[in-house]
Amino acid sequence: MAFNFTSVPASALHLSYAQQLYLQSNHPFYYTPHPEIIEGVPDWVTSLVAPTVTYWIVSLVFQLLDSSDAEWLKRYRLHESEEVQSKNLVSKFTVFQAVIFQQIIQNLAGYWWMDKDAVSGAGVDHLSAMTALLPRVYFFLSRALGDSATAEVLKNYADTILYLVYWWFIPVGRFFFGMFIIDTWQYFLHRAMHMNTFLYKAFHSVHHRLYVPYAFGALYNHPLEGFVLDTAGAVLAEVIAGMGIREATLLFTVSTMKTVDDHCGYKIPWDPLQFFSSNNADYHDIHHQQIGIKSNFSQPFFIHWDVILGTRMTRKDIEMKKQQRKHGLKAE
């Protein structure tokens, strides 16, 4: 959007000493002034390592649940443990090897892509960055409140408004926009791989050897599919959303957690990731069954594309289809 600031009064773009002091001395809880999130580890290294470590930590948690005979767990399992052995067409060791291979590719691609000189923390002049937002803040507020009221608001609350916009509105907006980009990229590519016979047989059928998904099988797929669907999608989200390296690290890590959780094989109401979105393990499990293989393409975050484009399938839909088939057989 092109902004015309020629009519913006200079007084409206001025911060008092008290306001500057407030912006310099107040930071959100997530901020660290250090040039590295983890001392001694460059942020670009953290960005590569965090998703990989997260993948195996979350997978280990569900693997421990899988190996447990606790009675209380049975109500949350989508499939009996025996089904993993009897219905899946590939061994867990083969899955493990394939996932490790894909993560090596991801990290090599990330090493090539990452800006290793990216400045974070203490290297950023946050006050100047916030002050530079004043013309845009004035532009939008003046269209809602008028010039006179906007000038008065900024005189009294410019520091608070800039703090909220800079530290919360923009980062949260970028994060959700990044999620939207990943969802969009994966939905349409994933759907294409099911609708195109060649793409399915040559690439995506590898992932569907897991008829009964489990956590560490989340990234089990053809290496080329993994690169295009996951790695390229993450890079696109970072670039298009204009994310910094720490924002991208958070997005990649949360995306990894969500992907593992979507394949975990448990419907757990108190799981924060499953509570956060209806695109969960139960939803994705339907996609891995024969009856739902042309449905529920959305991943990893939300289901809006399935809803909008009519490819959503629920457990209720499955029961209705079974009833229709039952009555159809009787009618014959």
N, C-alpha and C positions, 0 to 999 in steps of 0.2 A: 504494500500500500504506500502511495506517495503522500508525504505529509507536507503541508504548507505552514511553516512556522513564522512567516514574516509578520503576521499579525499578533503573535504571542508577545505580551508585554514582558520586558526584561525582569520586572519585579516578581513576576510569577515563576520565573526560572531561577530565582535566587534562594539559597538555603541559608538560614541564620547560623550563627556559630553554634548555638545550642542544638539545632537540628543536625548539623554536621557531626558534632560530638556524639549525639545519640546513634547515628548511623555507623560511626567508627567503632563505638564501644559495644554495640549489641549485635549478636550473631545467633542464629538458630542452634538448637541442640546438636544438629547433625554436622555442623561446621567444625573443621579443624584448621588452624592457621599453618600447620606444618606442611612442608612441600611434599610429604609422603604420608599416605594414610597409615601404612605400617612402616615404622622406623627402619631405615636401611633397605627398604624394598621400593624401587621406583613404581609409581602408579601404573605404568604400562604393564609391568610384570604382574601386579595385583589384578589388573583387568583380565589377563590371560589365565591366571591360576585360579581365581575365585570361582568361576563357573565350574571348572573341572573338579575342584575339591568339593564344592557344594553338591555336585552330581553324585559323587560317591558317598558322601556323608548321608544325604537323604536316602539314597538307595540302600545303604547299610541299615538304616532304621527300619525300612520296610522289609528288608531281608530277614532281620531278626524277628519281626512280626510273623513272617511267612514260616519260620522255623519253630514258632511257638505252638504249643497244643492248648493254650489257654482257652477255656470255654467261652469267655466273654468276647473273644475276637471273632468267633464264628458268625455272629450276627452282622458283622461289618464286611466280611469277605464276599466278594462278588462271585467267586468260584471256589470250589473245593480245591485243596492243594493238589490232589491227584490229577485234576484236569490240566494243570500246567505240564505234567509229564506225558499225559496221554494224548492231548490235543495239539500241542505245539509241535512244529515240524523241524525244530532246530534245538540243539542242546544249549544249556546255559553257558557252558565254556565257550562255545562258538560265538554266542551273543556277546560275552565278555570281551573276546578278542576283537570283534567287529567294532564295539563301542570304543575301546582303547585306540583302535586305528583311526576312527573318525575324530576323536579328541586330539590326536596328534596332528591331523590335517587342520583342524580348527585352530590349534595353537600356532602352527606354522603360518597359516594365513593371517592370523592376528598379529604375529611377530612382524610380518611383512607390512601389514596395514597400519599398525599403531604408530602414532607420532611419539617417538621416544623422548622428545624434548618438550613435550606438553607441560605447561606451567600450571600448577594448582596451588591451593592453600595460600601461603604467604607471598607468592609471586604475583598475586592478582590485586590490583588497586580497586577494591570493591566500592569505595566512596565515589570515585570517578565514574565507575560503571553505573552506579545508581543515579548519580547526578545527570548522566547522559539520557536517562529515561524520562526526565522531567518534561521535555517537550511533548513526548507521546502521551504521558499521563494527562498533561494539560489538554491536549487535542481531544482525547476521548471524554474527559470530564466536562469540558466546555460544551460539548454537543449534548450532554445530558442535563447539565445544570445552568449553562450560560456562562459567559466570560466573567461577569462580576462575582457570581457565587463561587466559581472555580478558583478565582484568585484568592478569595477569602478562605476557602477550604485549604488550599495549598499553603497559605500563610500560617495556618494553625496546625495542619496535619500532614504536611508534605513528607516529613520524616517517617511517620507511621505508614503512610500509603506506599512510599518507595520501599520500605522494609518488607512489607507484605508482597508487593509485586515482584521485587527482586529475589527474595529468599523463598517465597512460597508459590505465588501464582505462576511465574514463568517456569521454574523447575518442575513443578507438578504437571503443568500443561505439556511441557516437553516429554515428560515421562509417559503420560497417557497417550500422547500423539505417537510416541515410539511404539507403545503397545499396539495401537491401532495399525501402524504400518506393518508390524510383524504379523498380526492377525490377518490383514488383507493379503499380504504376500503369500502366507502359508495356505490360506483358504483356497485361493484361486489356483495355485500350483498343485496343492493336494487334490483338489477336485479334478483338475486336468489329468492327473496321474491315474485317477479311477475311471474317468470317462474315455480316455484314449487307450485302446487295447495294447498298443506297442509300449507306451510309457509304463503301463501297469506291469506287463510281463517282464519288461527289461529292467525296471527299476523298483517300483513301489511294492511289487509282490514280495520282495525280500522282507520288508517290515511286517507284512501280513502272514509270514510264517509263524508269527506269534498270535495264534488264535485266542489265547488267553494271556493278555499283557501282564507284565510285572515290572517293578520299578526300574531296575537297571537295564531293562530292554527298551527304554524310551528312545534311545538314540541308535537302536539297532536298525540299520537300513543300508541300502546301497550307498557306497561312498560318494558317488556323484550326486545322488539325491540329497544326501546329508549336506554336501557342500552348497548346493544350490538352494535348498529349502531352508536350512538352519543358518549356516555361516553367512551366505550372501544376504539373507533376510535381516540378520542382526546388523550387518554393516550398513545396509540401506536405512534401517531405522535410526542408527546413530547419525548418519549424514543428513538425512532429510529433516529429522527433528532438531538438528543443530546441537547435539549433546556434547558436553565436555567429557573428558575421560572418566571422571568419577561418576557422572550420571550414567554413562554407558555401562560402566562396571556394575552398577546397581541394576540396570535393566537386564543385562545379560545374566546376572546371578538369579534374579527373580524369575526370569524366563526359564532358566534351567530347573529351578525348584518346581515351577509349575508343570513343566514337561514331565519330570519324573513323577510328580504326584498324580498327573493325569493317567499314568500307566501303572499305578501302584497296585490296583486290584482291590482297593478298599473303598467303601462308601462310609466315610466317617463324618458325622455331623459337626464334631468339634475340631476338625482339621481346618485351620484358618484359611488355607488356600482353597479348600472346597467350599467353605462358607462364603468366601470372597466372590466366587463366580460359579454359575451353573454349568460352566464348561469344566467338568470334573472327571474323576475316574469312571463313574457310572455312565456319564454321557459318552465318553470316548470308548468305553467298553462295548457299547452298542455298535459303534463303527467297526470294531474288530470281529463282530459276529456276522455270519452270512446274511442274515436278514437286514442288517443295517449297514452293509458295506458301501452302499451308494448314498449314505446319509451321514450327518454329523462330521462334516469336513473341517469345521472350525477348530483351530488350535493356535496358541495354547491358552489364550486368556478368555475371550468372550464368545458368544454364540450369535452375534447380531447378523453375520453374513448368512448363516444357516436359516435364521428366522426370515430375513428379507427375501432370500432367494428360494425358500421353500424346501430346503434340504435337511430340516431338523426332524429327528425322530426321538420319541420318548418311550419309556417302558409301557405307558398307556397305549401308545400307537402300536407297539408290538403285540400287546394283548388283543387289540382290536383286529389286527391282521390275522392272528391265530384263530380268532373266533370266526372271521370271514372265511378262512380256509376250511375250518371245521364244518361250517354250515354249507359251504360249497360242495364239500365231499358228500355230505348227507343228501343234498339236493340231487346229486348225480345217482 
